[in-house]
Amino acid sequence: MPRLFRLSTLLVGAVLTVSACATPPAPPPPPPPGGPGAALRDWRTIITSADRDRYSRRDAAWSLALQQARRLRGSGDLAGLGELIDPDARRPSVIPPAGDYRCRTVKLGSQGGEDGLGYVIYGWFACRIEQTPNGLKFSKLTGSQRPSGLLFPEDDRHMVLLGSMALASEPPANSYGQRPDRDLVAVLERVGERRWRLVIPWPQNESNLDLIELVPA
């Protein structure tokens, strides 16, 4: 066999062997939960400096609010809330299904110090999580304080909400970053089989930590 032919055969064999051993390319990551091919913005490029500060100090809000709730008089059954008021109760698989929800607000701590109520547990209202071209959107539909905003995936145990607050008979809030006195940042966490909470650290008024409990309607 001519030497040139033998070299060509060896080179072809080597290339085939390397190709067979090469690691196949990784599949593309799944699209975010905003519909097929949706490209969600990073909440870090949208959040205001005031809300960035609130978000970074949410552990301090939990600590102060719970201390006040357990020390001061309040309205409602605090002990009956269970894992809802446990800062470490969050579970994996946080993304909630779109649909209608029953929701109630729990206010913990008092911005008025020792003179205020340590906690207030409100009744149930109507909320909704809907799919939009920009991702999942949360809205509280009834009540005198009605927050709404977009939910941004962060990790398997929490999403970040950037939203605004509508009061009394105002139309639904949809103006994050335009009215600092109505802006809010929240963290969505799953705390049960079909139970979620929105954690709002350092709200604009009344309490030091607000919780909105969510269960499918």
Backbone as a ProteinNet text record, in pm:
[ID]
protein_1_A
[PRIMARY]
MPRLFRLSTLLVGAVLTVSACATPPAPPPPPPPGGPGAALRDWRTIITSADRDRYSRRDAAWSLALQQARRLRGSGDLAGLGELIDPDARRPSVIPPAGDYRCRTVKLGSQGGEDGLGYVIYGWFACRIEQTPNGLKFSKLTGSQRPSGLLFPEDDRHMVLLGSMALASEPPANSYGQRPDRDLVAVLERVGERRWRLVIPWPQNESNLDLIELVPA
[TERTIARY]
85.8	0	89	67.1	152	143.9	258.8	267.8	165.9	142.8	49.9	-91.3	-132.3	-265.8	-282	-176.2	-184.3	-197.6	-124.1	-133.9	-274.1	-332	-466.6	-567.6	-552.6	-644.4	-634.7	-511.4	-491.4	-551.9	-537.5	-590.6	-743	-805.4	-951.3	-1000.8	-933.5	-972.1	-960.5	-854.6	-835.9	-945.7	-984.1	-1088.8	-1221.7	-1253.8	-1378.7	-1381.2	-1265.6	-1258.9	-1282.5	-1219.3	-1236.5	-1380.9	-1441.6	-1579	-1674.5	-1648.4	-1736.6	-1727.2	-1609.2	-1590	-1626.6	-1647.8	-1673.5	-1806	-1809.6	-1931.5	-2032.3	-2156.2	-2255.2	-2286.9	-2323.1	-2352.7	-2472.8	-2468.1	-2577.3	-2702.3	-2821.1	-2944.1	-2965	-3036.1	-3060.2	-3146.6	-3129.2	-3210.5	-3356.3	-3447.8	-3589.7	-3623.9	-3725.7	-3766	-3823.8	-3814.7	-3872.4	-4023.2	-4088.2	-4232.2	-4313.2	-4290.3	-4369.2	-4429.1	-4438.7	-4490.6	-4377.5	-4408.6	-4305.1	-4208.2	-4081.8	-3977.7	-3971.9	-4044.9	-4045.6	-3907.6	-3868.5	-3739.8	-3767.4	-3759.5	-3788.9	-3668.5	-3696	-3588.5	-3540.5	-3417.7	-3360.9	-3414.1	-3475	-3533.1	-3428.6	-3302.7	-3196.7	-3174.1	-3215.4	-3200.8	-3320.9	-3423.1	-3546.6	-3566.8	-3526.1	-3556.5	-3497.9	-3573.2	-3525.1	-3425.8	-3349	-3250.6	-3318.1	-3433.3	-3504.5	-3552.7	-3606.3	-3654.1	-3539.1	-3428.7	-3310.6	-3265.2	-3272.3	-3236.7	-3335.6	-3465.2	-3565.4	-3543.1	-3517.1	-3496	-3373.6	-3266.2	-3143.3	-3157.9	-3255.2	-3274.4	-3399.8	-3445.6	-3569.4	-3553.5	-3434.1	-3414.5	-3432.9	-3384.9	-3402.1	-3549.5	-3623.1	-3766.6	-3839.1	-3805	-3863.9	-3836.4	-3710.9	-3671	-3745.5	-3744.2	-3810.3	-3960.8	-4020.6	-4165.8	-4214.2	-4144.3	-4185.7	-4167.6	-4059.2	-4039.9	-4156.7	-4195.3	-4304.9	-4437.7	-4459.2	-4585.2	-4603.9	-4496.3	-4504.8	-4507.6	-4468.3	-4460.8	-4580.7	-4633	-4739.5	-4876.1	-4978.6	-5114.4	-5142.7	-5236.8	-5267.4	-5411.8	-5444	-5579.1	-5577.4	-5639.4	-5644.6	-5566.6	-5567.9	-5503.8	-5364.6	-5264.5	-5128	-5077.3	-5103.7	-5053	-5111.5	-5232.6	-5297.1	-5241.4	-5148.4	-5093.3	-4988.7	-4932	-4838	-4718.3	-4690.3	-4571.3	-4575.5	-4692.2	-4701.9	-4608.3	-4587.5	-4501	-4366.6	-4329.3	-4196.7	-4104.1	-4001	-3913.5	-3846.4	-3829	-3757.2	-3849.3	-3976.4	-4073.2	-4075.8	-4000.5	-4010	-3968.4	-4038.2	-4016.6	-3974.8	-3919.7	-3882.5	-4005.2	-3980.5	-4086.4	-4182.1	-4127.5	-4203.5	-4303.9	-4282.7	-4364.5	-4510.7	-4601.7	-4743.1	-4816.1	-4921.5	-5001.3	-5082.1	-5104.6	-5191.9	-5334.7	-5408.9	-5547.9	-5592.4	-5711.9	-5769.3	-5730.6	-5709.5	-5666.2	-5749.4	-5762.3	-5807	-5681.6	-5689.1	-5569.4	-5608.6	-5519.1	-5539.3	-5406.3	-5415.2	-5296.2	-5276.2	-5151.3	-5111.4	-5003.6	-5029.3	-4933.1	-4861.7	-4730.2	-4649.1	-4563.1	-4557.8	-4477	-4549.8	-4492.7	-4556	-4453.2	-4478.5	-4391.7	-4411.7	-4519	-4542.9	-4478.3	-4395.5	-4326.6	-4421.6	-4399.7	-4475.8	-4622.1	-4656.2	-4793.6	-4884	-4826.1	-4907.3	-4942	-5022.1	-5055.4	-4937.7	-4911.3	-4800.8	-4830.5	-4957.8	-4996.8	-5144.5	-5183.1	-5322.6	-5343.4	-5443.4	-5475.3	-5609.1	-5606.8	-5726.7	-5802.1	-5923.7	-6003.5	-5958.1	-6033.8	-5995.8	-6050.8	-5968.1	-6004.3	-5974.8	-5992.9	-5969.4	-5838.5	-5758.7	-5633.5	-5625.6	-5531.6	-5514.5	-5367.4	-5325.9	-5196.3	-5223.6	-5174.1	-5203.4	-5075.4	-5083.5	-4971.5	-4980	-4871.3	-4867.2	-4745.3	-4736.1	-4617.5	-4488.3	-4498.3	-4379.4	-4354.4	-4434.2	-4418	-4541.6	-4529.7	-4641.9	-4666.6	-4794.7	-4833	-4927.3	-4899.2	-4986.3	-5070.3	-5198.3	-5285.8	-5379.1	-5391.6	-5495.7	-5614.5	-5730.1	-5841.6	-5940	-5949.6	-6047.1	-5977.6	-6046.3	-5989.3	-5945	-5914.1	-5875.5	-5728.9	-5645.2	-5504.8	-5482.2	-5448.9	-5444.1	-5310	-5210.8	-5082.8	-5093.1	-5009.4	-4996.5	-4857.6	-4809	-4676.6	-4632.8	-4519.3	-4463.8	-4377.7	-4381.8	-4301.3	-4182.9	-4063	-3940	-3876.3	-3847.5	-3780	-3643.6	-3613.1	-3482.7	-3412.6	-3476.9	-3423.3	-3541.2	-3513.2	-3619.5	-3708.2	-3666	-3742	-3800.6	-3765.2	-3832.5	-3827.9	-3934	-3943.6	-3949.1	-3910.2	-3911.3	-4024.8	-4105.1	-4212.7	-4176.5	-4189.2	-4177.7	-4313.1	-4371.9	-4507.6	-4539.6	-4667.7	-4718.3	-4846.5	-4886	-5004.2	-5114.2	-5234.4	-5352.2	-5434	-5490.2	-5566.3	-5710.3	-5799.3	-5941.3	-5999.4	-6056.9	-6124.2	-6034.7	-5904	-5813.3	-5812.8	-5778.1	-5765.5	-5647.5	-5640.1	-5528.9	-5393.7	-5301.7	-5168.6	-5088	-5020.3	-4937.6	-4830	-4760.1	-4668.8	-4539.8	-4480.9	-4360.9	-4251	-4187.4	-4077.6	-4120.7	-4252.1	-4300.9	-4354.7	-4398	-4447.1	-4378.5	-4269.1	-4193.2	-4276.1	-4378.7	-4460.6	-4553.8	-4565.3	-4650.7	-4571.1	-4441.9	-4360.9	-4346.8	-4330.8	-4303.1	-4223.2	-4144.3	-4073.2	-4120.3	-4137.9	-4183.9	-4114.5	-4118.4	-4063.6	-4177.5	-4194.2	-4294.6	-4229	-4290	-4238.1	-4353.3	-4324	-4423.8	-4403.7	-4512.2	-4500.8	-4590.6	-4650.2	-4734.9	-4762.2	-4840	-4868.6	-4935.7	-5033	-5101	-5116.8	-5005.9	-5006.7	-4880.4	-4897.6	-4786	-4799	-4690.1	-4695	-4611.1	-4658.2	-4578.9	-4526.9	-4396.9	-4332.6	-4291.9	-4349.7	-4322.4	-4246.2	-4113.2	-4036	-4045.4	-4055.6	-4055.3	-4157.8	-4286.2	-4389.1	-4393.6	-4461.2	-4461.5	-4530.9	-4631.2	-4711.3	-4740.4	-4764	-4822.6	-4727.9	-4694.8	-4622.5	-4476.3	-4400.8	-4262.4	-4243.9	-4346	-4344.2	-4489.1	-4522.6	-4654.8	-4642.5	-4738.1	-4749	-4882.9	-4883.3	-5008.6	-5012	-5103.1	-5118.1	-5203.5	-5162.8	-5233	-5266.9	-5394.3	-5435.3	-5528.3	-5521	-5607.4	-5754.8	-5827.4	-5971	-6050.6
-120	0	124.5	221.2	341	416.2	477	546.1	659.8	735.4	847.8	800.9	687.3	633.7	593.1	530.5	489.8	610.8	721	841.4	902.4	906	961.1	880.6	747.3	659.5	684	699.3	724.4	858.8	962.4	1094.7	1092.6	1025.9	1017.5	944.7	835.3	759.7	842.1	923.2	1007.4	1111.6	1173.2	1274.4	1214.4	1093.3	1026.9	991.9	948	912.1	1034.1	1149	1272.3	1319.6	1310.2	1355.1	1271.9	1140	1051.6	1077.5	1122.7	1144.5	1285.9	1377.3	1516.6	1528.7	1619	1641.1	1718.1	1667.4	1739	1874	1973.9	2107.1	2101.7	2187.4	2191.3	2247.8	2197.7	2252.2	2394.9	2477.1	2615.8	2620.1	2724	2733.6	2755.3	2712.2	2733.1	2880.1	2923.2	3064.5	3098.2	3222.9	3263.8	3252.8	3256.7	3234.1	3354.2	3403.7	3514	3482	3353.5	3313.6	3267	3200.7	3146.3	3253.5	3231.7	3320.7	3455	3473.6	3604.4	3637.1	3762.3	3807.1	3908.8	3866	3954.4	4041.8	4164.7	4254.1	4215.4	4252.3	4228.4	4337	4295.8	4393.8	4489.1	4447.2	4533.9	4657.8	4652.6	4769.3	4862.5	4822.1	4899.2	4957.3	4885.8	4923.2	5059.4	5136.5	5266.7	5247.8	5350.2	5340	5321.7	5386.5	5372.1	5228.5	5168.8	5031.3	4931.7	4963.9	4877	4871.3	4986.1	4990.1	4909	4922.5	4844.1	4693.8	4656.3	4514.4	4459.5	4536.6	4488.9	4478.4	4549.8	4549.6	4473.1	4378.8	4307.2	4217.1	4162.2	4081.7	4167.4	4291.4	4381.9	4417.2	4429	4457.1	4340.7	4217.6	4099.3	4102.4	4125.4	4119.6	4222.3	4348.7	4454.2	4432.2	4398.4	4383.3	4269.8	4157.4	4045.6	4077.8	4146.6	4186.5	4273.2	4370.5	4459.2	4384	4294.2	4219.8	4133.2	4077.5	3989.1	4065.5	4192	4269.7	4362.5	4416.3	4515.7	4452.1	4520.5	4473	4479	4393.8	4391.8	4354.1	4335.7	4303.2	4174	4066.8	3939.9	3831.2	3711.4	3593.8	3575.4	3630.9	3622.4	3478.4	3404.8	3267.8	3176.7	3206.8	3122.1	3136.6	3229.3	3250.5	3146.2	3077.2	2969	3012.5	2935	2958.9	3090.4	3150.3	3277	3381.6	3379.2	3480	3420.2	3308.6	3250.2	3296.6	3376.3	3427.5	3317.5	3198.2	3090.2	2984.7	3016.5	2915.2	2896	2973.4	2966.2	2829.2	2785.8	2655.2	2671.8	2565.4	2574.7	2574	2588.8	2593.2	2708.3	2828.8	2944.7	2995.5	2973.1	3037.3	2995.2	3091.1	3057.9	3045.1	2965.1	2958.9	3086.5	3124.6	3239.1	3204	3303.5	3280.5	3373.8	3349	3429.6	3371	3460.3	3421	3492.8	3429.3	3497	3549.7	3670.3	3728.4	3809.5	3812	3896.6	3958	4077.3	4152	4138.9	4116.6	4115.2	4221.3	4318.3	4424.2	4393.9	4391.3	4359.5	4479.6	4507.3	4618.8	4750.8	4853.5	4985.3	5093.8	5178.9	5294.4	5399	5383.5	5475.8	5432.2	5328.6	5283.1	5218.1	5244.5	5179.3	5221.9	5330.1	5380.1	5314.5	5244.5	5186.6	5041.1	4984.4	4842.9	4759.7	4648.8	4562.6	4478.9	4454.6	4379.5	4402	4389.2	4396.1	4288.7	4203	4098.3	4134.2	4156.2	4197	4075.5	4099.1	3994.2	3964.8	3876.4	3829.4	3920.9	3940.9	4020.8	3939.1	4002	3935.7	3984.1	3890.2	3921.4	3839.7	3872.1	3798.9	3797.7	3685.7	3676.6	3641.9	3725.3	3705.5	3706.5	3636.7	3632.6	3753	3828.6	3943.8	3929.5	4010.4	4004.9	4034.4	4100.4	4133.4	4035.9	3929.5	3833.3	3828.4	3764.2	3753	3886	3919	4042.8	4009.5	4065.4	4052.4	4178.4	4159.5	4273.6	4238.8	4328.6	4318.3	4397.5	4332	4388.7	4464.5	4429.4	4493.8	4541.3	4629.2	4685.5	4828.9	4897.3	5038.4	5058	4954.1	4958.4	4844.3	4878.9	4778.3	4784.9	4711.9	4707.6	4622.8	4652.9	4570.1	4591.7	4491.7	4505	4377.2	4384.5	4270.7	4185.1	4053.5	3956.7	3913.7	3928.2	3895.3	3770.4	3666.9	3548.2	3585.2	3532.5	3555.2	3422.4	3331.7	3196.9	3104.2	2979.5	2880.9	2908.2	2997.2	3019.9	3160.1	3250.8	3380.3	3455	3535.1	3626.9	3768.2	3864.9	4004.9	4077.7	4148.4	4229.8	4377.2	4448	4593.4	4648.4	4729	4773	4906.8	4938.3	5064.4	5038.3	5136.3	5124.3	5219	5165	5247.4	5253.5	5372	5392.3	5430.7	5387.5	5422.8	5393.6	5494.9	5473.4	5500.5	5511.2	5536.5	5418.9	5443.5	5332.8	5244	5122.4	5031.6	5099.1	5073.1	5134.1	5070.3	5152.8	5101.9	5204.5	5250.7	5363.5	5349.9	5229.7	5213.1	5308.8	5372.8	5464.7	5606	5632.3	5766.1	5840.2	5763.9	5825.7	5758.7	5814.8	5750.7	5721.7	5802.5	5781.8	5662	5605.3	5488.6	5364.8	5378.2	5264.3	5161.9	5035.8	4931.3	4819.9	4753	4632.1	4520.6	4402.1	4288.1	4162.4	4061	3929.8	3828.8	3751.3	3645.6	3514	3443.2	3315.4	3216.3	3089.2	2984.1	2929.3	2923.2	2881.1	2761.1	2700.7	2584	2517.9	2409.7	2336	2424.8	2503.3	2599.2	2731.3	2782.3	2902.6	2983.2	3110.3	3200.6	3323.2	3398.5	3526.7	3628.3	3751	3865	3934.8	3952.3	4017.8	4157.9	4259.3	4398.8	4463.3	4479.8	4538.8	4691.1	4748	4893.2	4963.3	4927.4	4995.5	5144.7	5218	5364.2	5412.3	5337.1	5385	5272.2	5311.1	5228.8	5125	5019.2	4904.1	4905.2	4807.3	4790.3	4672.3	4586.3	4474.3	4437.6	4432.6	4385.7	4249.4	4161.8	4031.6	4026.3	3976	3947	3796.9	3728.7	3584.5	3556.6	3457.3	3423.4	3275.4	3243.5	3104	3105.6	3004.7	3003.4	3013.6	3091.7	3113	2987.7
0	0	0	-89.9	-92.7	39.1	74.3	203.2	212.9	103.2	104.6	135.5	79.4	105.7	250.9	307.8	448.2	540.1	512.1	594.4	587.1	466.6	450.3	529.5	526.1	600.2	750.1	801	943.2	984.7	901.4	934.1	938.7	841.8	840.4	964.8	1002.2	1121.5	1247.4	1257.5	1375.7	1387.1	1273.1	1274.3	1317	1264.7	1302.2	1449.9	1503.7	1646.2	1734	1702.3	1779.2	1772.2	1651.1	1635.2	1718.6	1724.7	1801.2	1950	1999.3	2142.7	2187.4	2091	2127.4	2202.3	2299.6	2376	2292.5	2280.3	2200.2	2261.9	2182.2	2236.8	2329.5	2434.5	2531.3	2465.9	2502.4	2444.7	2492	2412.9	2454.3	2578.3	2664.3	2786.2	2752.2	2839.9	2812.5	2819.2	2744.3	2750.4	2885.5	2928.8	3057.5	3055.2	3174.5	3180.9	3137.7	3017	2965.9	2831.3	2797.1	2668.2	2579.9	2467.7	2379.2	2331.3	2360.2	2310.7	2379.5	2488.9	2556.5	2611.9	2601	2654.8	2764.3	2889.5	3001.7	3033.6	3073.5	3113.8	3252.4	3283.4	3416	3509.1	3621.2	3712.9	3768.4	3768.5	3822.3	3736.7	3611.5	3524.2	3534.1	3608.6	3617.9	3757.4	3860.6	3998	4033.7	4110.2	4155.8	4270.6	4297.6	4405.4	4541.4	4560.8	4688.9	4707.8	4602.9	4614.5	4620.9	4557.4	4569.8	4715.9	4784.4	4926	5009.2	4982.5	5055.1	5035.1	4911.4	4879	4952.6	4957.4	5020.6	5172.2	5231.2	5376.6	5418.5	5336.2	5368.8	5491.2	5515.1	5636.4	5761.8	5758.3	5871.6	5890.8	5780.2	5790.3	5857.6	5819.4	5883.4	6034.7	6070.7	6211.2	6295.2	6252.2	6328.3	6333.2	6218.7	6212.1	6301.8	6302.9	6387.2	6536	6570.2	6709.4	6756.9	6674.3	6712.8	6716.6	6619	6613	6736.9	6788.3	6904.7	7036.7	7032.8	7156.1	7174.2	7064.5	7071.9	7048.8	7089.7	7063.4	6913.4	6868.5	6726.6	6700.6	6574.8	6532.8	6452.3	6506.8	6437.4	6509.5	6452	6510.8	6451.7	6514.7	6463.3	6464.7	6572	6584.1	6476.8	6429.4	6329.6	6189.6	6168.4	6034.4	5997	6095.7	6068.7	5986	5878.9	5797	5721.9	5712.2	5639.9	5698.4	5830.9	5893.5	5936.5	5876.7	5899.9	5787.6	5817.6	5710.8	5629.3	5687.8	5619.8	5560.2	5542.2	5498	5346.6	5271.2	5124.8	5071.6	4967.2	4905.9	4759.5	4700.1	4558.5	4468.1	4337.8	4235	4263.3	4263.2	4308.1	4204.8	4075.3	3972.8	3986.5	4008.1	4027.4	3893.5	3888.9	3766	3748.6	3624.9	3598.4	3637.7	3683.3	3720.7	3830.8	3880.9	3988.8	4124.2	4221.3	4355.2	4460.2	4576.9	4697.5	4766.5	4820.2	4881.6	5004.2	5100.2	5217.9	5257.8	5313.1	5354.1	5503.9	5542.2	5682.5	5700.4	5786.8	5813.5	5945.1	5940.7	6058.1	6096.3	6226.5	6274.1	6258.8	6317.9	6317.8	6294.3	6195.2	6173.9	6283.3	6361.7	6472.2	6602	6596.4	6716.2	6815.2	6943.2	7048.9	7053.2	6985.8	6991.6	6887.2	6791	6684.5	6710.7	6621.9	6629.1	6580.5	6649.7	6610.3	6486.8	6462.8	6342.4	6315.6	6188.7	6146.6	6040.3	6059.2	5962.7	5898	5768.3	5696.2	5642.1	5594.2	5532.7	5389.8	5325	5192	5082.7	4980.3	4863.8	4737.5	4623.1	4494.1	4433.4	4386.4	4317	4188.5	4104.7	3979.1	3939.7	3882.2	3816.6	3671	3581.5	3439.5	3357.5	3244.7	3150.9	3058.9	3046.4	2956.9	2866.3	2759.7	2674.7	2749.6	2864.2	2944.1	3058.8	3068.5	3176.3	3264.7	3379.2	3472.1	3542.7	3557.7	3626.2	3740.8	3858.2	3976	3990.3	4024.3	4052.2	4166.8	4262.9	4364.9	4311.6	4298.8	4225.3	4312.5	4439.9	4528.6	4656.3	4729.1	4850.2	4828.8	4938.3	4929.6	4895.1	4912.7	4872.2	4772.9	4648.1	4541.4	4467.3	4514.1	4443.1	4316.8	4221.2	4101.2	4043.3	3970.1	3909.9	3841.2	3772.8	3700.7	3791.8	3768.6	3842.9	3757.8	3813.7	3742.4	3804	3724.5	3780.2	3836.6	3956.3	4017.2	4044.2	4119	4136.3	4163.5	4200.8	4215.6	4336.5	4427.6	4549.9	4562	4471.7	4478.8	4346.6	4326.5	4215.1	4272.4	4191.5	4234.4	4164.4	4242.2	4185.4	4196.2	4086.5	4085.5	4046.4	4133.9	4107.8	4169.9	4167.8	4219.4	4296.7	4375.3	4460.6	4413.5	4394.7	4369.6	4497.5	4527.7	4650.7	4619.7	4708.7	4702.5	4564.3	4499.3	4371	4250.7	4271.5	4160	4061.9	3934.1	3838.8	3876.1	3820.5	3852.6	3830.6	3922.8	3915.1	3802.7	3725.6	3616.1	3583.1	3686.9	3665.4	3746	3750.1	3831.7	3786.6	3885.3	3857.6	3827.2	3817.8	3785.4	3907.6	4009.1	4132.2	4250.3	4298.7	4406.5	4530.3	4556.5	4675.3	4661.1	4539.9	4517.8	4476.6	4450.6	4408.2	4520.4	4482.2	4580.8	4515.8	4599.3	4558.3	4650	4594.6	4673.7	4626.8	4711.4	4679.7	4685.2	4578.5	4578.2	4617.9	4713.9	4762.4	4775	4753.4	4776.1	4916.6	4994.7	5134.2	5164.8	5063.8	5082.7	4949.9	4954.1	4831.6	4727.5	4772.1	4683.7	4759.9	4806.3	4890.4	4863.1	4833	4806.3	4895.5	4903.2	4972.5	4895.9	4895.1	4850.9	4975.1	4982.4	5095.7	5052.4	5116	5080.1	5195.5	5182.9	5292.8	5292.5	5410.1	5429.1	5339.5	5351.9	5271.4	5303	5215	5227.1	5354.5	5402.2	5515.1	5614.4	5737.4	5844.4	5902.7	5828.6	5883.2	5838.6	5888.3	5844.5	5750.2	5741.5	5647.4	5616.5	5489.2	5448.3	5382.2	5411.6	5345.8	5274.7	5151.9	5082.2	5057.9	5125.8	5109.6	4986.4	4907.9	4783.7	4781.5	4756.9	4734.6	4612.7	4526.3	4407.4	4445.1	4368.6	4396.6	4362.6
[MASK]
+++++++++++++++++++++++++++++++++++++++++++++++++++++++++++++++++++++++++++++++++++++++++++++++++++++++++++++++++++++++++++++++++++++++++++++++++++++++++++++++++++++++++++++++++++++++++++++++++++++++++++++++++++++++++

